[in-house]
Amino acid sequence: MVRLDSRGLPLSATSDLAAERYREGVDLLLSAWPGADVAFDAAIAADPDFALAHAARARLHAIRVEMPAAHARIATAAEIVARHGTERERSHVDILSLTIHGQSTQALQRAVAHADAWPRDAVILGLPLGAFGLFAFSGMADHDQARVDLCERHARHFDAEDWWFLNYRGWSHAENGAVAHGRDLTQRSHELRRTNANAVHALSHAMFEDGSGEDADRLISGWLPEYDRRGTLHGHIAWHASLAALEQGDTARALAVYEAHVQPSVSAGLPLNVVTDTVSFLWRMRAYGREVPAGLWEAAAAYAAPLYTKAGFPFADIHMAMLDAATGDAAAVERRAAALTALVEAGTLAAGPVVPAICRAALAFAEADFAGCVRLLEPLAAEAVRIGGSGAQREIVQDTLLVALMRSGQAGKARDLLDRRLHRRPSPRDAAWRAQLAA
């Protein structure tokens, strides 16, 4: 008897219960919903030689940065699949192993090739997608387009109502500039599976990109109470609500959301999200001329202190530099920037010189050297896409440049930058800045 996964691919499971629990776990994994660990553990208990269940459990450990457990579990999956796995399952496990062991360039190449052979293998097709996917952190300048191309190449293989594929196809289009189309697709995904944090996340991004801050706030405030605080995206989705409040000029609400859901003491999110969300929110507050309450920077610094101590992860590097700059540790910023520059010169930092430039520009901004910030950042600002993440996350770089232009008396350049931004995404905050420049 051939047992199948949720999208019709054969499984080398010897138990109906194991296959059922695996399908359940994958759907929970793909929707960032609590309970996947329980489902995968049940699949393994029902069939200890079910390699894909071990591999999925390893993937979940890695997402939670439980690396010793991830390494042990993927090793078990590799040993089992070598004995009695199909070609597809062996490739699936190999790619997850590359990803878990940090061999991202090879993992990306293999995942794209795997998708050409088995496009409906959602766990593998999903690896290059998303704000923290293999494309985003590849250092590519065109990773937004690459995600669209990958989705469109395989769209014919998915049902029109496949909630998972609709979501990532829509997210990819929204990030790449086709915001209305992307929002429609993610909205449909959300309607098909409400218990899907990834759909609410993607829809929040689409609403950010089209300037619908009030829509995003209503969406999140109405849905977030349904999502367990243990969910990996709980704090990050709340971060989107805090940004929406800042967009509308409601600083009190933005802070209330931050303190209730985003700050390190209350968030159960992934360390990368907790660090980058806290730093980027507090940095925006400062850049927008809002007062940051006492203790918030210090709490963020205490949480981040043991993390990302080694330079070389661009998305984390720029946020750690902003944190050090904001808390007055200029030496730490320079150490990180120097290490990054050495990696650039050695040809081992795919994102290139924009990364140390952003770090040093953040320090100049924090020290009120706004002209110096502009000199560092302006020539390379267009390359910020290489650090990865989403448009909403990378906007912090452009906001830093914009405010530095305004505060250094370069109103003409600030207006030009606003013109380009307003053409893409109308924003109440940008409109207020325009009015300020016109005064």
LINDA-V714341 format. One record per backbone hydrogen bond with DSSP energy under -0.5 kcal/mol. NH is the residue of the N-H (numbers start at 1). CO is the residue of the C=O. Records with the same first field share a line. If there is no record, write none. Layout:
NH: CO  CO
This chain:
3: 1  11
5: 9
8: 5
11: 3
13: 11
19: 15
20: 16
21: 17
22: 18
23: 19
24: 20
25: 21
26: 22
27: 23
28: 24
29: 25
30: 26
31: 27
32: 29
33: 28
36: 33
39: 35
40: 36
41: 37
42: 38
43: 39
44: 40
45: 41
46: 42
47: 43
50: 47
51: 49
53: 50
54: 50
55: 51
56: 52
57: 53
58: 54
59: 55
60: 56
61: 57
62: 58
63: 59
64: 60
65: 62
66: 61
67: 65
70: 66
71: 67
72: 68
73: 69
74: 70
75: 71
76: 72
77: 73
78: 74
79: 75
80: 76
81: 77
82: 78
83: 79  80
84: 80
85: 81
90: 86
91: 87
92: 88
93: 89
94: 90
95: 91
96: 92
97: 93
98: 94
99: 95
100: 96
101: 97
102: 99
103: 98
104: 102
107: 103
108: 104
109: 105
110: 106
111: 107
112: 108
113: 109
114: 110
115: 111
116: 112
117: 113
118: 114
121: 118
122: 120
124: 121
125: 121
126: 122
127: 124
128: 124
129: 126
133: 130
134: 127
135: 128
137: 133
138: 135
139: 136
140: 135
143: 140
146: 142
147: 143
148: 144
149: 145
150: 146
151: 147
152: 148
153: 149
154: 150  151
155: 151  152
157: 154
158: 155
162: 159
163: 161
166: 162
167: 163
168: 164
169: 165
170: 166
171: 167
172: 168
173: 169
174: 170
175: 171
176: 172
177: 174
178: 173
179: 177
182: 178
183: 179
184: 180
185: 181
186: 182
187: 183
188: 184
189: 185
190: 186
191: 187
192: 188
193: 189
196: 194
197: 31
198: 31
199: 196
200: 196
201: 197
202: 198
203: 199
204: 200
205: 201
206: 202
207: 203
208: 204
209: 205
210: 206
211: 208
212: 207
213: 211
216: 212
217: 213
218: 214
219: 215
220: 216
221: 217
222: 218
223: 219
224: 220
226: 223
227: 224
228: 226
231: 228
234: 231
237: 233
238: 234
239: 235
240: 236
241: 237
242: 238
243: 239
244: 240
245: 241
246: 242
247: 243
248: 244
249: 246
250: 245
251: 249
254: 250
255: 251
256: 252
257: 253
258: 254
259: 255
260: 256
261: 257
262: 257  258
263: 258
266: 263
267: 263
268: 229
270: 232
274: 270
275: 271
276: 272
277: 273
278: 274
279: 275
280: 276
281: 277
282: 278
283: 279
284: 280
285: 281
286: 282
287: 283
288: 284
289: 286
290: 285
293: 291
296: 293
299: 295
300: 296
301: 297
302: 298
303: 299
304: 300
305: 301
307: 304
314: 312
316: 313
317: 313
318: 314
319: 315
320: 316
321: 317
322: 318
323: 319
324: 320
325: 321
326: 322
327: 323
328: 325
329: 324
330: 328
333: 329
334: 330
335: 331
336: 332
337: 333
338: 334
339: 335
340: 336
341: 337
342: 338
343: 339
344: 340
345: 341
346: 342
347: 343  344
348: 343
349: 343
350: 348
352: 349
354: 351
355: 352
357: 353
358: 354
359: 355
360: 356
361: 357
362: 358
363: 359
364: 360
365: 361
366: 362
367: 363
368: 365
369: 364
370: 368
373: 369
374: 370
375: 371
376: 372
377: 373
378: 374
380: 377
381: 377  378
383: 380
384: 381
385: 382
386: 383
387: 384
388: 385
389: 131
394: 390
395: 391
396: 393
397: 394
398: 394
399: 395
400: 396
401: 397
402: 398
403: 399
404: 400
405: 401
406: 402
407: 403
408: 404
409: 406
410: 405
411: 409
414: 410
415: 411
416: 412
417: 413
418: 414
419: 415
420: 416
421: 417
422: 418
423: 419
424: 420  421
425: 421
431: 427
432: 428
433: 429
434: 430
435: 431
436: 432
437: 433
438: 434
439: 435
